[in-house]
């Protein structure tokens, strides 16, 4: 498996912060960046200047919409913890995402005690081409139960939550949720020509596509960003 040099990783993390910080939706944010897990536990948040310099490797991201915590109850927000370096070889290894807030979402993709989020196979299939900002939006889809109908035997982390979701027709919990999309001025170098969020009811279900297609790793986004590669010591297009 390939790996980035320290200089390349710093450049990549700076670009990821820029993309994540640009995401906009009434149901999304705030975004808090940290240099390490130790700093995150201590609450030592990076300044925007520090994060833009490529120091942000860990994020706490708040999702603000109705999220089921049982078949009868919801919470109005959840905080997900993204450890980009948790897999050991970012961006080629899968980041670790954990729901830190309580009560825990009632979702087959969220472990009911640890809060670990099952992210699917998209990151591995992308082979380093998927962006952390795309993963952030993908988790928003998962918390909204907005994903394709799985095979009948699939139970995820919670058979109870999976059966409850199937009984609801595998529909998104919030049909009109506004998802943020990546800023095309950052992914393509062009000014945006449409709003910076997309409503759930107007997009197809969340899916992942292989990196070879050069398409974005979740449906409902703007035109696909180009593949990225290391060029001249930085993360370029």
Kinemage of the C-alpha trace (Angstrom):
@kinemage 1
@onewidth
@group {chain A} dominant
@subgroup {mainchain}
@vectorlist {calphas} color= white
{ca unk a 1} P 0.000 0.000 0.000
{ca unk a 2} L 1.343 3.487 -0.821
{ca unk a 3} L 1.948 6.065 1.903
{ca unk a 4} L 2.387 9.827 2.045
{ca unk a 5} L 5.527 11.522 3.267
{ca unk a 6} L 5.101 13.832 6.286
{ca unk a 7} L 5.126 16.880 3.957
{ca unk a 8} L 2.552 15.328 1.671
{ca unk a 9} L 0.354 14.362 4.618
{ca unk a 10} L 0.457 17.902 5.999
{ca unk a 11} L -0.582 19.246 2.591
{ca unk a 12} L -3.379 16.679 2.316
{ca unk a 13} L -4.711 17.469 5.805
{ca unk a 14} L -4.694 21.200 5.016
{ca unk a 15} L -6.795 20.579 1.912
{ca unk a 16} L -9.192 18.310 3.820
{ca unk a 17} L -9.721 20.997 6.452
{ca unk a 18} L -10.497 23.559 3.783
{ca unk a 19} L -13.155 21.288 2.289
{ca unk a 20} L -14.706 20.261 5.616
{ca unk a 21} L -14.816 23.860 6.858
{ca unk a 22} L -16.594 24.930 3.662
{ca unk a 23} L -19.538 22.538 4.138
{ca unk a 24} L -22.782 24.410 4.774
{ca unk a 25} L -26.249 23.257 5.834
{ca unk a 26} L -28.759 24.359 8.496
{ca unk a 27} L -28.473 20.797 9.836
{ca unk a 28} L -24.669 20.701 9.989
{ca unk a 29} L -22.011 22.100 12.289
{ca unk a 30} L -20.142 23.302 14.189
{ca unk a 31} L -16.879 21.670 13.115
{ca unk a 32} L -14.011 21.479 15.610
{ca unk a 33} L -10.515 20.383 14.596
{ca unk a 34} L -7.717 18.994 16.778
{ca unk a 35} L -4.116 17.999 16.192
{ca unk a 36} L -4.439 14.632 17.945
{ca unk a 37} L -6.687 12.385 19.979
{ca unk a 38} L -4.971 13.644 23.124
{ca unk a 39} L -5.791 17.246 22.230
{ca unk a 40} L -9.375 16.303 21.388
{ca unk a 41} L -9.863 14.651 24.784
{ca unk a 42} L -8.395 17.745 26.468
{ca unk a 43} L -10.533 20.108 24.383
{ca unk a 44} L -7.520 21.851 22.830
{ca unk a 45} L -9.175 22.997 19.604
{ca unk a 46} L -7.017 24.279 16.754
{ca unk a 47} L -7.419 27.795 15.446
{ca unk a 48} L -8.477 28.137 11.793
{ca unk a 49} L -4.930 29.242 10.920
{ca unk a 50} L -3.435 26.157 12.588
{ca unk a 51} L -5.920 23.861 10.845
{ca unk a 52} L -5.254 25.513 7.471
{ca unk a 53} L -1.569 24.758 8.028
{ca unk a 54} L -2.386 21.036 7.954
{ca unk a 55} L -2.424 20.256 11.663
{ca unk a 56} L -6.048 19.038 11.920
{ca unk a 57} L -6.177 15.241 12.004
{ca unk a 58} L -9.137 14.760 14.362
{ca unk a 59} L -12.583 16.367 14.179
{ca unk a 60} L -15.705 16.647 16.289
{ca unk a 61} L -18.630 17.377 13.998
{ca unk a 62} L -22.165 18.150 15.131
{ca unk a 63} L -25.169 17.016 13.103
{ca unk a 64} L -28.283 18.994 14.044
{ca unk a 65} L -31.493 17.255 12.996
{ca unk a 66} L -33.951 14.737 14.451
{ca unk a 67} L -32.079 11.456 14.971
{ca unk a 68} L -33.855 8.383 16.349
{ca unk a 69} L -32.508 7.047 19.642
{ca unk a 70} L -35.256 4.422 20.038
{ca unk a 71} L -38.354 3.429 18.032
{ca unk a 72} L -40.313 6.082 19.947
{ca unk a 73} L -37.798 8.860 20.720
{ca unk a 74} L -35.384 11.193 18.949
{ca unk a 75} L -32.558 13.541 19.859
{ca unk a 76} L -32.063 16.870 18.111
{ca unk a 77} L -28.336 16.435 17.472
{ca unk a 78} L -25.389 14.042 17.552
{ca unk a 79} L -21.645 14.628 17.689
{ca unk a 80} L -19.418 12.339 15.616
{ca unk a 81} L -15.680 12.040 16.238
{ca unk a 82} L -13.517 11.568 13.128
{ca unk a 83} L -9.966 10.289 13.610
{ca unk a 84} L -8.501 10.604 10.111
{ca unk a 85} L -5.234 8.937 11.112
{ca unk a 86} L -6.918 6.167 13.120
{ca unk a 87} L -6.386 3.564 10.416
{ca unk a 88} L -2.636 4.206 10.382
{ca unk a 89} L -2.137 5.267 6.751
{ca unk a 90} L -4.393 8.161 5.740
{ca unk a 91} L -5.857 8.532 3.132
{ca unk a 92} L -5.417 4.887 2.115
{ca unk a 93} L -6.639 3.382 5.398
{ca unk a 94} L -10.142 3.888 6.735
{ca unk a 95} L -10.576 6.678 9.323
{ca unk a 96} L -12.260 5.771 12.609
{ca unk a 97} L -15.610 7.448 13.275
{ca unk a 98} L -17.340 7.268 16.661
{ca unk a 99} L -20.520 8.901 17.941
{ca unk a 100} L -19.506 10.638 21.156
{ca unk a 101} L -22.792 12.214 22.190
{ca unk a 102} L -25.525 10.542 24.212
{ca unk a 103} L -28.164 9.178 23.872
{ca unk a 104} L -26.797 6.878 21.163
{ca unk a 105} L -28.472 6.944 17.723
{ca unk a 106} L -30.786 4.005 17.078
{ca unk a 107} L -29.148 2.875 13.864
{ca unk a 108} L -27.828 -0.417 12.492
{ca unk a 109} L -24.691 1.502 11.477
{ca unk a 110} L -23.892 2.732 15.013
{ca unk a 111} L -22.715 0.335 17.714
{ca unk a 112} L -25.171 0.737 20.611
{ca unk a 113} L -22.490 0.824 23.325
{ca unk a 114} L -19.176 1.974 21.784
{ca unk a 115} L -20.663 4.384 19.230
{ca unk a 116} L -18.350 3.075 16.484
{ca unk a 117} L -19.840 3.841 13.057
{ca unk a 118} L -19.814 1.157 10.358
{ca unk a 119} L -18.825 3.136 7.265
{ca unk a 120} L -19.209 0.516 4.552
{ca unk a 121} L -16.697 -0.399 1.855
{ca unk a 122} L -16.536 2.869 -0.066
{ca unk a 123} L -13.332 4.219 1.463
{ca unk a 124} L -11.332 1.074 0.766
{ca unk a 125} L -12.727 0.815 -2.755
{ca unk a 126} L -11.687 4.414 -3.444
{ca unk a 127} L -8.014 3.530 -2.768
{ca unk a 128} L -7.041 6.920 -1.390
{ca unk a 129} L -9.236 8.961 -3.756
{ca unk a 130} L -12.154 9.594 -1.395
{ca unk a 131} L -12.131 12.872 0.527
{ca unk a 132} L -12.720 13.218 4.261
{ca unk a 133} L -15.408 15.819 3.521
{ca unk a 134} L -17.280 13.198 1.504
{ca unk a 135} L -17.037 10.826 4.461
{ca unk a 136} L -18.445 13.545 6.731
{ca unk a 137} L -21.516 13.870 4.490
{ca unk a 138} L -21.810 10.077 4.209
{ca unk a 139} L -22.060 9.807 8.004
{ca unk a 140} L -24.840 12.402 7.904
{ca unk a 141} L -26.690 10.104 5.475
{ca unk a 142} L -26.169 7.130 7.800
{ca unk a 143} L -27.501 9.000 10.847
{ca unk a 144} L -30.571 9.938 8.784
{ca unk a 145} L -31.041 6.285 7.723
{ca unk a 146} L -30.710 7.499 4.141
{ca unk a 147} L -29.050 4.636 2.282
{ca unk a 148} L -29.979 1.833 -0.124
{ca unk a 149} L -32.044 -1.089 1.123
{ca unk a 150} L -29.595 -3.795 2.306
{ca unk a 151} L -29.809 -7.519 1.697
{ca unk a 152} L -32.505 -9.253 3.822
{ca unk a 153} L -29.991 -10.964 6.118
{ca unk a 154} L -28.123 -7.762 7.015
{ca unk a 155} L -28.399 -6.701 10.665
{ca unk a 156} L -25.478 -4.313 11.117
{ca unk a 157} L -24.604 -3.494 14.721
{ca unk a 158} L -28.221 -3.755 15.894
{ca unk a 159} L -30.757 -6.290 14.649
{ca unk a 160} L -33.524 -4.357 16.443
{ca unk a 161} L -32.637 -1.102 14.683
{ca unk a 162} L -32.275 -2.854 11.315
{ca unk a 163} L -35.704 -4.492 11.602
{ca unk a 164} L -37.311 -1.225 12.745
{ca unk a 165} L -35.810 0.577 9.738
{ca unk a 166} L -37.055 -2.144 7.368
{ca unk a 167} L -40.530 -1.894 8.893
{ca unk a 168} L -40.483 1.800 7.966
{ca unk a 169} L -39.739 0.889 4.361
{ca unk a 170} L -36.009 1.714 4.584
{ca unk a 171} L -36.907 5.383 4.144
{ca unk a 172} L -34.799 8.357 5.307
{ca unk a 173} L -35.891 9.489 8.753
{ca unk a 174} L -35.988 13.139 7.640
{ca unk a 175} L -37.270 13.270 4.066
{ca unk a 176} L -36.390 16.950 3.585
{ca unk a 177} L -32.962 17.023 5.227
{ca unk a 178} L -30.551 19.494 3.623
{ca unk a 179} L -27.174 17.849 3.011
{ca unk a 180} L -24.068 19.992 2.431
{ca unk a 181} L -22.140 19.460 -0.786
{ca unk a 182} L -18.499 20.076 -1.584
{ca unk a 183} L -17.595 23.575 -2.716
{ca unk a 184} L -16.836 23.333 -6.472
{ca unk a 185} L -14.481 26.302 -6.219
{ca unk a 186} L -12.261 24.067 -4.063
{ca unk a 187} L -12.716 20.806 -5.971
{ca unk a 188} L -12.853 22.238 -9.508
{ca unk a 189} L -11.682 25.828 -9.239
{ca unk a 190} L -15.065 27.178 -10.420
{ca unk a 191} L -17.668 29.353 -8.722
{ca unk a 192} L -20.720 27.468 -7.403
{ca unk a 193} L -23.812 27.724 -9.601
{ca unk a 194} L -26.267 26.179 -7.160
{ca unk a 195} L -27.051 26.269 -3.399
{ca unk a 196} L -24.447 24.841 -1.041
{ca unk a 197} L -26.769 22.112 0.193
{ca unk a 198} L -28.985 19.458 -1.336
{ca unk a 199} L -32.388 18.311 -0.043
{ca unk a 200} L -32.698 14.613 0.739
{ca unk a 201} L -35.861 14.074 -1.318
{ca unk a 202} L -34.174 15.257 -4.522
{ca unk a 203} L -31.195 12.896 -4.486
{ca unk a 204} L -30.736 9.220 -5.117
{ca unk a 205} L -29.812 6.954 -2.191
{ca unk a 206} L -26.285 7.032 -0.850
{ca unk a 207} L -23.970 4.781 -2.806
{ca unk a 208} L -20.242 4.346 -3.248
{ca unk a 209} L -18.533 3.974 -6.612
{ca unk a 210} L -15.022 2.704 -7.326
{ca unk a 211} L -12.259 5.291 -7.563
{ca unk a 212} L -11.546 4.276 -11.169
{ca unk a 213} L -14.762 5.969 -12.277
{ca unk a 214} L -13.379 9.312 -11.012
{ca unk a 215} L -16.799 10.046 -9.556
{ca unk a 216} L -17.613 11.231 -6.066
{ca unk a 217} L -18.064 8.550 -3.439
{ca unk a 218} L -21.649 9.441 -2.500
{ca unk a 219} L -24.622 10.268 -4.656
{ca unk a 220} L -26.325 13.648 -4.686
{ca unk a 221} L -23.165 15.748 -4.965
{ca unk a 222} L -22.111 18.382 -7.438
{ca unk a 223} L -20.125 17.400 -10.521
{ca unk a 224} L -17.467 14.864 -9.512
{ca unk a 225} L -14.148 16.237 -8.273
{ca unk a 226} L -11.014 15.176 -10.078
{ca unk a 227} L -8.827 12.414 -8.766
{ca unk a 228} L -6.084 13.691 -6.480
{ca unk a 229} L -2.466 12.727 -6.356
{ca unk a 230} L 0.730 13.885 -4.738
{ca unk a 231} L 2.528 16.420 -6.937
{ca unk a 232} L 5.647 18.445 -6.141
{ca unk a 233} L 5.515 17.688 -2.460
{ca unk a 234} L 1.855 18.655 -2.079
{ca unk a 235} L -1.605 17.264 -2.599
{ca unk a 236} L -2.517 18.430 -6.092
{ca unk a 237} L -5.074 17.992 -8.832
